[in-house]
Amino acid sequence: MKAKSIKGRSTEEIQQALQQSMVDGFNPTLAIVFLSIKQDRDAICKILNDAGIAIHGATTNGEFIDEELGRGSVAILLLDINTAYFVILFDEFHDKNYREVSKVMAAKALGSFVNPAFLVSSSNISTDAEEILHGFEDIIGKLHRTVCFH
């Protein structure tokens, strides 16, 4: 697996950075995206989708890349990971049902992987991360837990 980081302060800068990252034959399949709400999220997603790159991401209050902290920008980690090695699941928490939603996600992950790991992003600071973990544990157990929250 190879990885490259790109950043920009506009949709055009991201488009150029993506093209530049691929001139050497790099073919990313997954983008981990952190972007300011000031950016055009739909346009950034279109750029990545048009390139055939799956997206995991969240809006942020500050974007970091290569030890730099940005404001109002986009930071993207591009990976050329085998698409059989990951799945992106998305759902919303209605009525603070964190545990129930994460249990469904864990069951779906077990349908694809024997020992799944999770990268979780939430857009609300009041999300109860502990309840999310309990939901994963209810289905997968405590032995193989790898979770990162953003």
C-alpha positions as CSV (number, residue, x, y, z in Angstrom):
1,M,0.0,0.0,0.0
2,K,1.2,3.5,-0.9
3,A,-0.1,6.7,0.6
4,K,0.2,10.4,-0.3
5,S,-1.2,13.5,1.3
6,I,-2.7,16.4,-0.6
7,K,-4.1,19.7,0.6
8,G,-5.7,22.8,-0.8
9,R,-7.7,25.9,0.0
10,S,-10.0,25.5,-3.0
11,T,-11.6,22.9,-5.2
12,E,-9.2,23.9,-8.0
13,E,-6.2,23.3,-5.8
14,I,-7.5,19.9,-4.7
15,Q,-8.1,18.9,-8.4
16,Q,-4.5,20.0,-9.3
17,A,-3.0,18.3,-6.3
18,L,-4.8,15.1,-7.0
19,Q,-3.7,15.1,-10.7
20,Q,-0.1,15.9,-9.6
21,S,-0.1,13.0,-7.0
22,M,-1.0,10.6,-9.8
23,V,1.6,11.6,-12.5
24,D,3.9,8.8,-11.3
25,G,1.3,6.1,-11.8
26,F,-0.1,6.3,-8.2
27,N,-3.7,5.1,-8.3
28,P,-5.5,5.8,-5.1
29,T,-8.6,3.9,-4.2
30,L,-9.5,5.5,-0.8
31,A,-9.4,9.1,0.4
32,I,-9.6,10.0,4.0
33,V,-10.9,13.6,3.8
34,F,-11.0,16.4,6.4
35,L,-12.5,19.6,5.2
36,S,-13.7,22.9,6.5
37,I,-17.4,23.6,6.2
38,K,-16.2,26.7,4.2
39,Q,-15.3,24.3,1.3
40,D,-17.6,23.0,-1.4
41,R,-18.0,19.4,-0.1
42,D,-20.0,18.3,-3.0
43,A,-17.4,19.5,-5.5
44,I,-14.6,17.8,-3.6
45,C,-16.6,14.6,-3.5
46,K,-17.3,14.8,-7.2
47,I,-13.5,15.2,-8.0
48,L,-12.8,12.1,-6.0
49,N,-15.7,10.1,-7.2
50,D,-14.9,11.0,-10.8
51,A,-11.4,9.6,-10.2
52,G,-12.9,6.3,-8.8
53,I,-11.8,7.0,-5.3
54,A,-13.9,5.9,-2.3
55,I,-14.3,8.6,0.4
56,H,-14.3,8.5,4.2
57,G,-14.4,11.9,5.7
58,A,-15.7,14.6,8.0
59,T,-15.9,18.3,8.3
60,T,-13.5,19.8,10.7
61,N,-12.6,22.9,12.7
62,G,-9.0,22.9,11.5
63,E,-7.3,20.6,9.0
64,F,-3.9,19.1,9.6
65,I,-1.4,17.7,7.2
66,D,2.4,17.3,7.4
67,E,2.5,18.9,10.8
68,E,0.7,22.0,9.5
69,L,-2.7,23.2,10.8
70,G,-4.9,24.8,8.3
71,R,-8.2,26.7,8.6
72,G,-10.9,26.7,5.9
73,S,-9.0,24.2,3.8
74,V,-9.0,20.5,2.7
75,A,-6.6,17.8,3.8
76,I,-6.7,14.4,2.2
77,L,-4.8,11.2,2.7
78,L,-4.9,9.2,-0.5
79,L,-4.3,5.4,-0.2
80,D,-3.9,2.8,-3.0
81,I,-5.3,0.0,-0.7
82,N,-6.9,-3.0,-2.3
83,T,-10.7,-2.4,-2.4
84,A,-11.3,-5.8,-1.0
85,Y,-9.7,-4.7,2.2
86,F,-12.2,-2.1,3.2
87,V,-15.9,-1.1,3.1
88,I,-17.4,2.2,3.9
89,L,-20.6,2.2,5.9
90,F,-22.7,5.2,6.7
91,D,-25.7,5.8,9.0
92,E,-27.1,8.5,11.2
93,F,-27.9,8.5,14.9
94,H,-31.5,9.3,15.4
95,D,-32.7,9.9,19.0
96,K,-29.1,9.3,20.3
97,N,-29.3,5.6,19.4
98,Y,-25.5,5.2,19.2
99,R,-25.3,1.7,20.5
100,E,-28.0,0.3,18.2
101,V,-26.6,1.9,15.1
102,S,-23.1,0.7,15.9
103,K,-24.4,-2.8,16.5
104,V,-25.9,-2.8,13.0
105,M,-22.6,-1.5,11.6
106,A,-20.6,-4.1,13.4
107,A,-22.9,-6.9,12.1
108,K,-22.5,-5.6,8.5
109,A,-18.7,-5.4,9.0
110,L,-18.7,-9.0,10.2
111,G,-20.4,-9.9,6.9
112,S,-17.4,-8.7,5.0
113,F,-14.4,-9.3,7.4
114,V,-13.5,-12.0,9.9
115,N,-11.7,-9.5,12.2
116,P,-13.0,-6.0,11.3
117,A,-11.4,-2.7,12.4
118,F,-13.2,0.6,12.4
119,L,-12.4,4.1,11.6
120,V,-15.3,6.2,12.9
121,S,-16.1,9.8,12.1
122,S,-18.8,11.8,13.8
123,S,-19.9,15.4,13.0
124,N,-21.4,16.2,16.4
125,I,-19.3,16.8,19.5
126,S,-22.1,15.5,21.7
127,T,-22.0,12.0,20.2
128,D,-21.5,9.4,22.9
129,A,-18.4,7.6,21.7
130,E,-18.5,5.1,24.6
131,E,-22.0,4.0,23.5
132,I,-20.7,3.5,20.0
133,L,-17.9,1.3,21.4
134,H,-20.3,-0.7,23.4
135,G,-22.4,-1.4,20.3
136,F,-19.3,-2.7,18.5
137,E,-18.4,-4.8,21.5
138,D,-21.9,-6.3,21.7
139,I,-21.4,-7.8,18.3
140,I,-17.7,-8.3,17.9
141,G,-16.5,-8.6,21.4
142,K,-13.7,-6.8,23.3
143,L,-10.7,-8.9,21.9
144,H,-10.3,-7.2,18.5
145,R,-11.2,-3.6,19.0
146,T,-9.5,-0.9,16.9
147,V,-11.4,2.4,16.8
148,C,-10.3,5.9,16.0
149,F,-12.7,8.8,16.5
150,H,-12.6,12.1,14.6
